Amino acid sequence: MIMVAVPLAERMRPQNLAEFVGQKHLLGEGRFLASLIQKKAALPSVLLWGPPGCGKTTLARLLAKEFSMELINLNAVSDGVKDLRNVFEASIGALRPILLFVDEIHRFKSSQQDALLGAVEAGQVTFVGATTENPSFYLNRALLSRLRVVQLQPLLEEDFIEIIDRALSDREKGLGNSSLGMSDGAKRRLFFASGGDARILLSTLEQAALRASQKGERILEVEDIEEAAQFTSSHYDRSGEQHYDFISALHKSIRNSNPDAALYYMARMIEGGEDPLFIIRRLIRAASEDIGLADPQALIMAVAAKAAIEHLGMPEADVILAQVAIYLATAPKSNSCYEAIKNARQLAKDYPSEAVPLHLRNAVTHLMKDVGYGKKYEYDHDWPDKVSPMESMPKNLQDRKLFRPQEWGFEKEIKRRIDFYERARKKLAETD
């Protein structure tokens, strides 16, 4: 029989709340979970929402132990309605109350959530769910209303240092027997490389320790962590909430005229295997929404980049994405086009029945001409400055201004042109 070594991350999993690191906003003196434990109150059904590796599964296990409950684990990926019903049947006449823990609850389909609803509502089991995704996007309202949503936070640097020191010193479960040391710089690098995920931290530390022992090293340095970090997973999930969080951060960094932040968030997505066409589509939107006519070249460049990315593909297209992101972030900003179409659409909703003035309609038949279609239409090219005194808006809307150019970038020139045409029309109107 082949013996498989238990990973360091599993060996170091806390066995009691005293060993649990972080989440002081829940477990600190007087906080929600700490108060329940201290008062020996009943544990309500809760939903643990937080990033990977922050302690959701461990906390569920410890809660079962603290409240003397039988823990039954299910996984939303592999288990279904039949498994839920088996748990509910087992809860009838059970010697101890059951804590049903479902990991990745956001993957439960609506029918599976409905199957869980009745048992939770009746208190047949105490339910603890865990999710990395925003529950309001994935859980139906009925189930969500019956759960206490508990948000867990990413671990802090001080939490990570404590976990590292424990792992290095623990002779029974950790790396204490290796007498391995670690520089402060290496600890800090491991903190950043782990992205708030304790599992990744311990997996990376284990890789670094293995390589150090092979080289005969006694102290882990920054280089050892960077080398080991190549073998741990990326901190970006293109199929989850991060898919939207990072693209939002990229867009808002461009709006904020911060090319470094834009490049960082974009690089995180690229490293996580994000579709470059997903990225460029948002950049095209940003080129129009946040830059617009302040720099018309922005949209041209973004659209051209999409064609180039489709032609080249990855990894060659990364520099094209970088070029567009830098250009957009440093371009003059204006949301006047965004505001203009928003104003126009609202006006269209408020006045959905205004008729097109007769002089702007095409008289394609004799009858249409007889009733006034096209009558008094002024051909602007026949007038000085290529503008006539004719009004184009419906009568009830002639005082409305939808586009308000800014005194910035190329829009300053556009404003000059609009002012010129308005003065020309006013002059012609006064002459008439």
N, C-alpha and C positions, 0 to 999 in steps of 0.2 A: 504494500500500500504506500502510495506516494504522499508524504507529509507536505502540506502547503503552509509556508510561514504566514503567520497572521501579520498584516501590515501594521506599521507603527501607529497610524491614525486610529485603527480599531483598538489596539492594545492600550492606547492612552485615553480612550473614551472615559469620561468621569463616571465613577460608580456611586457617587452621592452628590448632593447639592454643594457640599463644602468644596468639592473638587471642580465644580462647574465655574467656568471663567466667562465673565462678561454679563450682559443683559441686566445691569444693576437697576435699570428703570423698572424691571419686573420683579427682581429677586432681592433688591435692597430693602433695608428696614422700612416697614410701612407700605411697601409697594404691593401691587395687586396679588401676585402669586405668593409672595412672602407672607402677606396677611392671611390668605386662605390657609396656608400650611400652619401658621402660628395659632390660628383660631380653631384649627381642625374642622373648618367649614367644608361643605360639600363642594367638590370640584365641578364647575359647570362645563358644558361642552364648549371647546375653544378651537379656534383656528390660528395656528402659528404661521405667521406670514413674515418671511425674511429672506435674505440672500443665501446662496449656498454656503454651507460650512459654518453657519453662525450658531448651531447647536439645537436646531428644531427637533431632530430625532432623539438626541440625547436627553433633551428636556422632557419629552414625552415619556421616555423610559423612567426618568427620575420621578416624574409626577406620579406614575403608577406605583412606584415604590413608596413614595411619601404618603400616599393616600391608601396604601394597602389594597391595591386593586390588581386584578389579573390582567396582564397586558396581552392583547392580541394584535398582531401586526398584519396589515394588509397593504398592498401597493396598488395604486390606481392604474398602473400600467398593465399589470398582469392579472389582477383580481377583478371580479365583477359582481353582479347581483346575486348569483348563487352563493358566492363566498360570504357576502353580507348576511344573507338569510341563515347560513350555517352559524354565524356568530350570534345572531338574534336568538336562534333556537338554543344555543349553548348557554345563553344568559339566563334562560328560564330555569330556576332552581339551582343556579350556580352558588357555590359556597362563598365566593367573594364577588363583589361588584366588578364588572368588566370595563376596562378602558380600551376602547377600540381606536387604534392609531392607524390612520390612512395617510401614507406618504404620497406626495404629488397629487393631492386631491383635485387640483385644477384639470387633471386629465380624465376625471370621471365624466361620463356623458350625462345628459339630463335625466335619462331613465335611471341611471345608477344613483344620482343624487336624490331622485324621488324615492327610491327604495330605502335610502338612509334616513329620510326626513321623519317618517313615522316613529321609528325607534328613538331618535334623538328627542323628538317632541314629547314622547311618553316617558323619557328618562329610563328606557329599557337598558341602554348602555350609556356610558359617558364617552363622548366622541372627542377625539383630538385629531385634527387634520393638520397637515403641513403643506405649505406651498411656497414657491419662490415667485409666483406670479400674482399680480394684482387680483385679489379674489372677486372684486366687483365686475371684472371682465369675464370670469370663468364660472362662478358659482351662481345658481339661480337665486332669485330674491328670497324665495320661501326658506331655503336652507340657510342662507346667509343671515337672515333675520333671527334665526334660532341659535346662532353661534356668537360667542364673544371673540371678536377679532383681536388678536394679540400680535402686535408688530415687533419683530426682533430686529435689532440693529447690527450692522457690520461690526466685527470686533475692532477694538482700538489697538493702537500700537502697544500700549502697556499690557493689554490682554495677550497679545501675541508674544511679547517678551516673556511673560509668565509661562505660557504654554511651552515655549522653546526651552526655558530653563528647567522646567519640570521634565521634559523629554530627555534632556541631556544628563540630568542627575538621577533619574529613576532607574535603579538597578534591576528591579523586578519586571517592569513593563516597558521601560524606555531604553535609552542608550547609555545608561550610567556605567555599565561594565566596560565600555570602550574607552572610558577616561578621555573623551573627546571634548575639546574646548571650542569656543566660537568667538570671533572678534565682534565688537559692537557694530562695526560697519556691516559685517555679514548678517547680523541679526536684523538690522534695519533694511538691508537689501532683501532678505527673506520676507519681511513684512510686506514690502511693496510688491514683490513677485507673487505673493499669495493672494492678493486682491481681496482681503477680508475673509478668505475661506480657510478655516482651520484644517480641513482635510488636505487641501493642497499644500498648506504650510508643512504639515507633518510628512506628507509624501515627498516633498522636495527636500526636507531635512534628512529623511531616510536615504534618499538617493545620494545626497551630498556626503553623508556619513559613510556610505558604502564605497564611494569613489575615493574618499580620503583614506579609508583603511587599506584599499588596494595600492594607494600611492605611499603609504606609510606616514601620512600627515597626522598631526596631533591637534591642529587648530584649523577650524574652518574659516576661510576668508571669503571675501566678496566674489572672487573668481569661481570658487567652488559652488556657491549658490547659483551664480549665473549659468554655470555649466549644467547643474542638476535641474534648473528651472526649465530647460529645453525639453525635458521629458515629462512635464506636468501639463495639464490641460489649460486651454485658453479661458480667460475670464469673460467671455462674451458668448451669449446664447442667441444665435440668429433666429431661433424659432420661438423665443419667449419675449418677455416684456423689454429686455435689453435691446432687442431689435428696434423698438420704438424710442426707448430712452436715449440711445446713442445717436440716432438720426436726428432727434429733437435737439440734442446738445450740439451736434454739428451745425444745424441750421441756425440755432440761436447764437453760436459763437461767430458765425459769419455775420449775422445781424449786428453783433457786438463789435465788429471790426477787429477780431482777435484771430489772426492767421495761425498762431501756435496752438491755441485750443482747438481750432477747426481741424488742423492736421492731426492732433493727438486722437481726437474722437474718431476721425476717419481711419487712422491707422489701427485703432482697436478693432474696428469693424472689419477691416481688410484681414488682419491677423486672425480674426474669428471666422473667416471664410464667408463673409457677407457677399452677396451678389453685387458686383460693381454697378450694374444697371439700376439697382435699387438706390444706390448712393447718388448716381448722376441725375436720376429723376428728381430727387429732392433738391439738388443743386440747381437744376433748371428752374424749379419753382422759386427758389431763393433769389435767383437772378432777376426774376420779374417782380416778386412780391416785395423784396427789400432793397432793390437797386433800381430796377425799372429804367425810366428815362433819364435818371441821373447819370447813367452810363449805359447806353443802348448796346454797347459792345459786349456787355456781360452775358446777355441772353444768347447772342450769336456764338460766343465762345463755349457756353455750356451745351448748346445744341450740337455744335461741331464736335465737342468732346464725346457726346453720346455715340455719334457715328464712329469716331476713332476707337472707342472702347469696344464697340460691337465688332469692329474690324480686327483689332489686336487681341482682345481678351486679356486675362490675367496670366502671369504676373506683370506683363509689360505695361498694362494700362494704369498701374498705380501712379506713375509720374503724371499722367494726364489728369487723373483725379486731383492730385496735389496742385497742379498748375491752376485748375479751375477754382479750387478751394481758396488758394492764396489770392487769386485775382478778385474773387467775389468779396473776400474778407477785407481787402484793402480798397475796394471801389467806393466811391461816394454813395451814400445810402439815401433812398427815398421810397416811401410807401404810397406815393400819390396815385400810382396806377391801381394798387390794391384798394385804396380808399375810393377811387373813382368808380371802379366796377361795383364795389359794395354799395355805394350811393346810388348808382344807376339801377341796380337790381332792386333796391328798396323802393326807389321811385316807380319802377315798373310794377311792383306789387301794390303800391299805394294808388297808382293811377293806371289800372289795367285796361281801361276802355278808351283812352284818348285816341282820337282818329288822326291819321297822317294828314297834314294839311293838303288841300287839293292841289296846290301849285307844285308839290313835290311828287305827285303821283304820275305815273306814265300813262298817257292816253293811247292805248294800243288799239282801240276801236273807235268808230265815229261816235257811238253813243257816249263813251267815256269822255270824249272831247267835248261833246255837246253839253254835258252836265258839269264841265269845268275842270276836268282832270288836266293838269299841266298848265292851266291858265295863269298868267303872270309869273311864270317861272323865269328866273333871271340866270343866264349862263355866266358864271363868274369870270370865265376867261375873257369875256367881252368888256369887262370893267377895269378901270385903273387899279393897280395893285392886286389884280386877280381876285377881287372880292366884291360882292354886290351887297346892297342894303337889305336883301331878302332875309326873312326870319325862317329858320328851319325847325325850331321846336314847336310842338303843339301850343295853341294859344294859351292854355291854362298853365303851361310850364315854362314860359319864356323867360322868367326871372331866375330859373334854377341853374346853379353852377355845380357841376358834378366833379370836374377835374380841377384841382388846385395845385398847380406846379410850385415847387419850392425854389428858393434862391440858392441853388446848390448844384454843382456838376452841370451836366448838359441841360438839365431842366431849367436852368437860368436862361439859356438860349430859347428854350421852348416857351417860357413865360414871356420873353421879349417878343416872340412871334405872335402869341395870342394877344398881347397888349396892342401890337401893331394892327392886327386885323380888327380888333374891337374899335380902335380909334378911327380906322378907315370906314367901317360901317356907320359909326356915329356921325362922321363928317358927311357921308353920302346921305344919310337920313335927314340931317339938318339942311342940306342943299335942296332936297325934295320939298 
